[in-house]
């Protein structure tokens, strides 16, 4: 189980998390990303930069 905390998750971190998850599953383990649902993707790509969704969040373009 990987627990995500913080305010941002960048593309490199998302790539690492997905690779880690894939390798754990291939080895016969269960791997769950806990807390990822609290982050909002900035694009439709599954490795996209994510920002923690809060009521006070400010978006920059």
Backbone as CSV, one residue per row, in Angstrom:
resi,resn,N_x,N_y,N_z,CA_x,CA_y,CA_z,C_x,C_y,C_z
1,UNK,0.850,-1.168,0.000,0.000,0.000,0.000,0.894,1.229,0.000
2,UNK,0.619,2.150,-0.898,1.319,3.423,-0.951,0.328,4.507,-0.580
3,UNK,0.661,5.313,0.412,-0.222,6.381,0.859,0.325,7.701,0.347
4,UNK,-0.497,8.427,-0.406,-0.074,9.697,-0.971,-0.517,10.844,-0.079
5,UNK,0.425,11.693,0.273,0.141,12.883,1.068,0.928,14.024,0.447
6,UNK,0.535,15.228,0.691,1.215,16.375,0.125,0.248,17.194,-0.704
7,UNK,0.810,18.101,-1.511,-0.035,19.001,-2.290,0.053,18.766,-3.785
8,UNK,1.186,18.213,-4.272,1.323,17.958,-5.699,1.963,16.590,-5.934
9,UNK,1.657,16.012,-7.074,2.301,14.781,-7.531,2.664,15.045,-8.985
10,UNK,3.970,15.115,-9.289,4.381,15.444,-10.650,4.417,14.212,-11.550
11,UNK,4.726,14.442,-12.838,4.709,13.370,-13.828,5.721,12.277,-13.504
12,UNK,6.904,12.652,-13.055,7.940,11.671,-12.725,7.488,10.777,-11.575
13,UNK,6.858,11.367,-10.585,6.357,10.595,-9.445,5.236,9.666,-9.881
14,UNK,4.335,10.148,-10.735,3.246,9.299,-11.230,3.806,8.124,-12.018
15,UNK,4.829,8.377,-12.844,5.450,7.297,-13.608,6.065,6.265,-12.670
16,UNK,6.775,6.735,-11.627,7.374,5.824,-10.651,6.301,5.006,-9.940
17,UNK,5.220,5.659,-9.505,4.157,4.959,-8.782,3.510,3.879,-9.645
18,UNK,3.256,4.195,-10.916,2.649,3.201,-11.804,3.613,2.049,-12.092
19,UNK,4.896,2.355,-12.268,5.899,1.300,-12.488,6.014,0.417,-11.253
20,UNK,6.059,1.036,-10.081,6.129,0.290,-8.828,4.911,-0.619,-8.682
21,UNK,3.737,-0.073,-8.961,2.493,-0.836,-8.857,2.496,-2.007,-9.836
22,UNK,2.896,-1.754,-11.084,2.941,-2.822,-12.097,3.889,-3.941,-11.687
23,UNK,5.072,-3.581,-11.196,6.060,-4.594,-10.778,5.574,-5.385,-9.575
24,UNK,4.917,-4.716,-8.631,4.392,-5.416,-7.460,3.326,-6.429,-7.875
25,UNK,2.445,-6.027,-8.783,1.382,-6.920,-9.256,1.973,-8.089,-10.032
26,UNK,2.977,-7.823,-10.890,3.640,-8.893,-11.642,4.306,-9.908,-10.713
27,UNK,4.764,-9.439,-9.544,5.416,-10.319,-8.574,4.398,-11.051,-7.698
28,UNK,3.111,-10.817,-7.944,2.077,-11.518,-7.196,1.599,-10.802,-5.950
29,UNK,1.979,-9.541,-5.797,1.562,-8.751,-4.634,0.376,-7.867,-5.005
30,UNK,-0.247,-7.316,-4.001,-1.302,-6.329,-4.197,-0.710,-4.966,-3.900
31,UNK,-0.994,-4.003,-4.748,-0.490,-2.643,-4.533,-1.622,-1.665,-4.790
32,UNK,-1.939,-0.868,-3.782,-3.029,0.093,-3.877,-2.468,1.486,-3.606
33,UNK,-2.819,2.428,-4.466,-2.429,3.821,-4.257,-3.535,4.498,-3.451
34,UNK,-3.303,4.696,-2.181,-4.301,5.278,-1.289,-4.134,6.799,-1.278
35,UNK,-5.202,7.508,-1.533,-5.180,8.961,-1.493,-5.110,9.614,-2.863
36,UNK,-4.887,8.834,-3.922,-4.777,9.410,-5.258,-6.068,10.116,-5.668
37,UNK,-7.197,9.674,-5.139,-8.486,10.280,-5.477,-8.616,11.702,-4.942
38,UNK,-7.729,12.107,-4.024,-7.769,13.459,-3.464,-7.048,14.469,-4.352
39,UNK,-6.418,13.986,-5.428,-5.666,14.852,-6.314,-6.391,15.003,-7.642
40,UNK,-6.394,16.230,-8.171,-7.058,16.536,-9.440,-6.029,16.527,-10.559
41,UNK,-6.309,15.764,-11.613,-5.420,15.704,-12.785,-5.513,16.998,-13.574
42,UNK,-4.374,17.419,-14.129,-4.372,18.615,-14.955,-4.501,18.293,-16.441
43,UNK,-4.623,16.995,-16.776,-4.934,16.566,-18.144,-5.539,15.171,-18.067
44,UNK,-5.911,14.613,-19.209,-6.531,13.292,-19.252,-5.527,12.144,-19.209
45,UNK,-4.260,12.439,-19.330,-3.223,11.398,-19.330,-3.101,10.805,-17.928
46,UNK,-2.947,9.472,-17.834,-2.914,8.837,-16.507,-1.641,9.143,-15.723
47,UNK,-0.616,9.708,-16.363,0.596,10.113,-15.647,0.667,11.629,-15.451
48,UNK,-0.453,12.304,-15.641,-0.481,13.764,-15.588,-0.157,14.300,-14.193
49,UNK,0.385,15.501,-14.187,0.636,16.274,-12.969,-0.676,16.388,-12.200
50,UNK,-0.631,16.227,-10.889,-1.848,16.286,-10.075,-1.670,17.258,-8.922
51,UNK,-2.746,17.928,-8.585,-2.756,18.900,-7.497,-3.828,18.476,-6.511
52,UNK,-3.514,18.585,-5.225,-4.504,18.207,-4.215,-5.723,19.105,-4.344
53,UNK,-6.870,18.506,-4.465,-8.129,19.242,-4.601,-8.598,19.695,-3.231
54,UNK,-8.626,21.007,-3.038,-9.129,21.586,-1.787,-10.103,22.699,-2.131
55,UNK,-10.850,23.113,-1.144,-11.800,24.201,-1.357,-11.073,25.505,-1.645
56,UNK,-9.857,25.662,-1.135,-9.114,26.903,-1.286,-8.069,26.840,-2.397
57,UNK,-8.141,25.826,-3.259,-7.130,25.647,-4.303,-7.219,26.768,-5.326
58,UNK,-6.052,27.210,-5.774,-5.965,28.240,-6.805,-5.322,27.602,-8.019
59,UNK,-5.937,27.750,-9.172,-5.382,27.173,-10.406,-4.616,28.236,-11.161
60,UNK,-3.465,27.857,-11.689,-2.651,28.745,-12.503,-2.623,28.214,-13.920
61,UNK,-2.726,29.083,-14.896,-2.687,28.664,-16.293,-1.443,29.189,-16.964
